[in-house]
Amino acid sequence: MATNRNFRMSRVILFGLLALTVRSFADDAPSAPMSVAADPDGPAEGCAKGSESSGFFRRLKDSYESHLAWNGPGANVPPAVVAGGAEVPESIPPWPYATWNVGGTPAIGTENMYYSALMDALYCGKGGKKLKDGRFTVYGWLEPGGNVSTSHTRFNYVNGSGGNFPAAYSFEPNAAQLDQVAVYFERVPDEIQRDHFDWGGRLTLLYGTDYKYTFSQGIFSNQYTNETRQYGFDPVMYYLDFWLPKIGMGTNVRVGRYISIPDIEAQLAPNNLTYSHSLLYTFDPYTQQGVVATTKLSKNWQIQTEINSGNDVAPWVKSERHLTPAACIQWTSDSGKDSLYPCMNGINDGNWRWNNVQHAVATWYHKFNSQWHTDTEAWYMWQSRTPNVQNPAGLAMIAQRYSYLKVGAPSGAICNPALVTCYSYEWAIVNYINYQYGPRDIVTWRTDFLNDARGQRTGFKTRYVEFDLSYTHWVGDLIELRPELRFEHSLDVDAYDNPFLTPGMGKHSQAMIAMDAILHF
């Protein structure tokens, strides 16, 4: 009964947000359109003369042709600049980010609207100017992918091992799948101006195999935990943004569900440098639900404070929610080429429960020149009173607390067999070296290390190393092709191709060739 109530509550919230988005679009919809392009109910500036008189599908065809022909911003386009600060370090495309990643907020001081082929077709129709001035966008992508791996066993849904595990997100070896179909409904607040209050928000709907890595307990989680579906649906983000320009150099307050605020990587495919994810990212928190305030103090300093219901758990799940504060500081150099971003991403009693890791993390970004930059992240995570899987009483604790789940229960730790519970911890570091050799092409080399000191995150008490060479090529600014070569090794036990967590059954290493395509609309 509790599960059904959680499902109904999730559905009510989801459709409430959809209704709010539709109503906002309706409130800003154009009145009876006029044929004069200069009229506020006509097309947006920059559209071809007479575009509003052509049909939507004709405009959409022309828009796709224009986007597919894109070959860079051009030599005479000046670099973007952060309001009151330095130049924006990179550009989209070919990179997945223009400013150094900071979660929980739009990039303060820059234009954050996303221009897509679909929206360009709408902006050039009747009422397009009003739609564009209203800062509403609808966009998304399809992401098919696949891999060829030296592992051959099927992924074991009960204990989460086997297949390509712990590699993510392609957990099934030698297979092709639809990783993501994503749709965004978004209004972006204007956080360049400091004259008036503004607001925005986002609703992100995701379907595909990657929902396994996005769902929160209590938000359509039964698809995985009780039904073990390979494909599922998740409303990854639903939040409102409030822009308060008079607090510091501007403050954004985000309320709702959002991606966990630190990290180089994110669940949504276009936000990543590579198709596969680092081991570091695979095992830290994914999403949080609460309130996060981001204040720009100066061109160099920015602070964040947050309160949420816990990692990957909905606030209405009484047995798992736990009031959790968090805080981050970002320092950016005068040139904009360096950024340090340390966070205490959640701190509470630290007791073992649904993904209740205490997460101390820091990222560093450095741009060498117009072609080279590097991204580095390190974290340390821990939990107290973690049940010991080598003690029958510890196993009984897990079974008793999560008896209502078929799969997906939090893992125990590998400790001294005499202990029922113990302190579990892990630490990791990842580095990306990135090179751009054209307006549509980048190469990335990733080096990754994870020490699962108690086996609480992967089921194996071992140290891992991972290396990944990835290439990204853009076709226009609509299609991303990302082939990669990946090799990983478990230093202490045979953690790969081991579906039953059995010593001597698996392999110490795994190699993979993988590729995805991101088709933007």
N, C-alpha and C positions, 0 to 999 in steps of 0.2 A: 504493500500500500504506500509506503514512504517513497519507493522508487517511482510509482505512478504519479504521486503528488509532485515530486521533483520534475518529472517529465512535463506535467501540465503547467507548472510554474515557469519552466524554461520556455515552453511554447508561448505562454501569455506574454512574457517579456520580449521574445523575439518578434512576435507579430505586433506588439505595441510599438517597438522601435521601427518596424517597417511602416506602420501607420503614420508615425511621426515624420519619417522621411518623405512619404508620399504627400502628406499634408503640407510640409515645407515646400515641396516642389509646386504644389497647387497654389500656395499663397503667392509664390513668385512667378507664376505662369503669366504669359503675356495676355493682354486683352486683345480685342479684335485686331488682327495684324493689318498693317498698311504696306503698301508696295514701295514706299520711299525708303531707301537704304539708311538714310540718316535718322529715320524715326526710331525712337527707343523700342518699338515693337518689331523692328526689322532685324536683319542679320547682324552679327557682330562685326566689328571693324576687322579689315584684312581679308574678308571674304570676296570672292569674285563678283563682279557686277551682275546683278540679276540672279544670284544663287538661290534666293528665297523662292523663286518661281519654278525652279526645277524640283523634281520629286526627291523624297528622302533617299531612296535607294540609289538614284543617280549620284546624289551628293556623297553617299557612303562609298560608292565605287570610286569616285574621284579622290576622296579622302584617302582610301587605302592605297591607290596608285601613288599619291603624293608621299605618303609615309614610307612606302616600300622603296621609293627612289631616294630617300634621305641618305646623305653620305657625310654627315658631320655638320657642325655649326657654321663652318666657313671661316676664312682667315680674318675677315673684318668684323666678326662679332666680338664685342668686348667681353671680358670675363665677368661673371656675376660677382657681386660683392655683398657681404653680410652688412646689414644696416649698422653703422657705427663701428665696423670692424674691418677685417681683411678680406681678400679675395676668397670666394668659395673654392675649396681645393680641387674638386673633381667635377665631372659632369655626367649626367644620365641621358642617353647612353654614352660610353659603353659600360660605365661602372654602375653598380647597384645603388650607389649613394653619391650625393654631391657634397654634402657636409659630413663630417665625421659623426658616426652613429651615436645618437643619444635617444634612449627610449622614453616612452611616456609623454611625448610632446612633439608637435611640429618643430622644425628647425626655426628658432626665433630669429627674426631679422632677415629672412629670405622668403622668396615666393615659393609656396609649396603646392600650388595647384598642378594636377596631372593632366596633360593634354593628350587625348587619345584620338584615334581615327573615328571612333563612334561619336565622341563629343564634338569634334570638328564638324562632322556632318550635321549635328544638331545646332551648333552655333551659327552655321551658315543658312539656316532655315528661318522661317518667320518666327519672331520672338527670340531669336538666338542671342541678340544683344542683352536682353533682360536675363536670359538664362545664364549667360557667361558672367554678367555683372553680379548675379546672385551667388556665384562661386560654387555652384552645384556641379558635380561630376558623377558619371556612372562609367565604370571601366572594369576590366578583369583580364583573365587569360585562361588558356587550357595548357596543361603541361603533361604530355605523355613522356615516358622514360623507360629505360630498360638496362639490363646488365648481363655480362658474362662473367662468371665467378669460378674460382677454384673450389668453392664449397658446393655441396650437392644436396645436403639434407634439407627437409622442409622446416620452416620456422615453427617452433613449438609455442602455441598460444598460451598454454597453461603456465609455463615458467619463463617465457619470453626469451628463450635461447634457440640455437640452431639457425639454419639458413645462413644469411650473411651477417647476423648479429655478432658483435655490437655495432657494425656499420649501419648508418642511417642515411637516407630513409628507405633505400631499396633493401628491405629485409628478406624478400624472397629471392633466392639465387637463380640465375639463368632464366630470367623472366622479363616480360614487358608488362607495363601497367599504366593506368591513368593516375598519375600522382595527384594532380590538383585540377579542379575546375573552380575558379574563384571569381566572385562578383563583388565589387565595391559600390556602395552608395555613400557619397561623401559630400560634405560641405566643409571647405577649408577656411578657417578664419584668416583674416588679413593681419599677420603679425609683423609686418614691416612698419605700418603706421602706428603712431603712439598718441593719436588724438581722441579715439573713442573706443568704447567696448565693442567687441565682436565675438561671435560664437561659431562653432562648427561641430562636426561629429562624423562618425563613420560607422557603417554596418558592413561587415565582411562575412559573406557566406561561402563556405568551402565544402567541396565534395571530392572524394578520391581516397586513395590508400593512405595519404598523409594525415588524415584525420586521427589516425592512431597516435600521432605525435602532437596533437593540438588539444584534444578534448580535456575538459576539466570534470572532476567528479561532480555529478549532479546536473551536467549540461549535456544531454543526449549521450551520457557515458555508457548506458546499457548496450549500445550498439557494439562496443568492444568488450566490456567487462562481463556481460552475460550472453551475448549473441556471437561473439568472435567474428564479426563481419570483416572481410578484407577491405570493403569499400564502405565509407560512411560519410555522414554530414556533420558539420560543426559550424556554429556562428562564432568564428575565431575572435572577432572584435565587435563590440557594440559599446560606443562611448560618446560622450559629449565633451567638447572643448570650450573653455571660456577664456577669452583674452582680456586681461586686466592691464592696460598699458601704463598705468600710473604707479604700479608697484615695481620698484627697481627700474630697470630699463625695459620692463615688460614681464608679465607673469602669465603663464598658461596653466589652467587648472583642468585636469582631465578626470572625468567621472565615468566609471563603467568597467568593461572588460577590455584589457589591452595586453600586448606582448610584454613579457617580463623586461624590465627597463634596461639592464645592461646587455652586453653581448655584441660581438661583431656580426653574428649570424641571426637569422630569424626564420620562422616557419614558412613564411610566404616566399615562393620560389624566386621571384625577381629581386628579392632583397639580399641575395647571397652571391658570393663570388664564384661558387662552384655548385654542381648538381648535388653531390653528396655532402654530408655534414661532418664536421670534426667530432671526435669522441668527446672533447670538452663540451661542445654544445649539446650533444645528444643526451647528456645525463644531468644537465642543470635545469632549473625551472623554466616552464614554457610560457604560461599566461597567468595573469593575476587579475583580481577584480577588486576595485576600491577607488581611492582618490589619490592622485599624484599632482603635486604643485611644482612647477619649474619656473625659477626666477632668474632672469639675466641681470647680474649685478654690474657688469662692465663688459667691455669687448673681450676681456680675458677670462672672466669668471662667471660660472653659472651653478646654481645649487638646486637640488631636488629633495623633496620630502614626500613620503608616501605612507598611507595606511591601507592595508588590504586584508582579505579574509583568509590568506594562506596561499601557498603555491598550488595552482591547478585544482582548486576546489571552489565550488560556488558558495556564496555566503549563506544560502538557505540549507546547506547540508550541516545540520547541527552537530552531528557526531565527529565531523572533520574540520569544520571552520575554526580558525584561531586568529584573533586580532593580531596583526603583524605589521609593525612599522618598518620603514626602510629609508635610506638616505644616500644621496650621491653628490659628488662635487665634480665639475668639469673645469679644467684649465685649458685654454687655447692660447697659443703664442701670438704675438703681434702680427706675424706673417701669415698665420693660419695654417702653417705647415705641420705643426705639432699639436696634439691633444692628449691630455691625460684624464682618465675618467674612472676614479675609484668609487666603489659602491659597497655598502652593506645592504645587500638585497634581501632583507628579511631577517629579523632577529626577534625571537620569542623564547619560551621556555626550552625549546630545542628538543622536546620529547618526541619519540618516534610516533608518527601517524602518517596520513596520506601526504607523501612528498614534502614533509615538513623539514627540509634541509635548511640549515643556516648557511647563507651563501655570501662569502666575502670575495669580491671580484674586482679586477681592475683591467682596463684596456688602455692601450697606447697606440696612437696613429702618428706616422711620420712620413712626410712627402719629401723625397730627395730632389726631384726635378719634375719636368712636365711628363716624363714617361714612367718613373719609378716611385712607388710608395710601399710602405710596409704596415701591417696591422698585427698587433700582439695582444693576447688576452691570457690572464691567469686567474684561477680561483682556488679557494679552499672551502670545502663543505663538510658539515658534520651533523649528527643527530645523537641524542642521549637515549639511554634505555631502549636500545634496539634489540629486538628478540634474537637470540642466538640459534641459528639453524642447526648447530651441532649439539644442541641440547633439546631433548624431547619436550620439556616445558616451554622452551622458546618457540618451537614449532607450533605447539598448542595455542600459544598467545596469538600467533598470526591467524591460524585457522578459526579461532573463536571470534576474533574481532571482525574478520572479513569472510565469514561463512556464507554471506549472501552473494558473494562474487564467484563467478566461474574462473575468471582470469583477472590479471591486472592488480592484484593486491600488492601493497608495498612489500619489498623484499626484506628479509632479515639479514643479519651479519654473520660472518664466519669468525668466531671468537674461541677463546679457551672453552673446551667442552664442559668444564665445571660451572660456567656462568650461564645464568638464564638470560640475562641481558648484558649489553656492553655498549661502550662508546664507539660509534662507527664514524669513519671519516674517509675522505678522498681528496686528491688535489690534481690539477691539470694545468697545462699550458699549451697554447697554440700560437703559431706564427704564420702569417701570410706574406709572401714576397710577390708583388704585383707589377706587371709590366704592360704598358700600352704602346703598341706599335702602329696604330692607325686609329681613325675616328670610330671604327666599328669592331676592333679586335683587341683582346687582352689575353695575357697568359698569367696563370697563378700557380705558385708552388707553396704547398701547405705542409708544415711539419707539426706534429701533434703528439702529446704525451699525456697519458692518464694513469694515475696510480690509484687503483681501487683497493685501498689498504685493508678493508674488511669484506670486500666482495658484495657490499650492500647495493651497489648500483648495477653491476653487470652479472652478479651471481658467481663470479670467479674472483678469488683473492689473488690478484696479479697486477703487473704493470704492463701497459700497452704503449706501443709506438705506432704512428700512422704517417704515411707520406702520400701526397696527392699532387698530381700534375694535371692542370685543367686548362682548357682553351675555350674562350667564348668568342663567337662570331655573331654579329648582328646582321640581319637582312633588313635594310632600312632601319627604322626604329620600332619595328613591329615583331620581329621574330628573333629569338635567341637560340643558338645551337651551342650546346656545352658538352663536348666529349671530355672524358678524363680517364687517367690511369691511377689506380689506387692500390697501395700495398700496406698491410698492417701485420703486426706481430705481437703475440703475447709472450712476455719474457719468462713467466713462471709456471704457467699451466697451459694445457691444450684447450683454449677457450673457443676456438673457431670450429665451425662445422660440428658442433657438439650439442644436440638438441635435448639431452637429458642431464646436463651438468655432471657428467660421469667422467672421473679421471681416466686417462688413457684411451678415451673414445674419440676425441676430436683431433684437431691440428693446432700447432702453434702459430701458423701464419695463414694469411688469406690475400689473394690478389684478385683484382676486379677491373674490368673495362666497362665503363658505364657512359650513358649519354641521355640527355633530355632535350626537349625542344619546348620553348615557352612561346606560345602564340597569343600575342596581346590583342585586345579589342577595346 
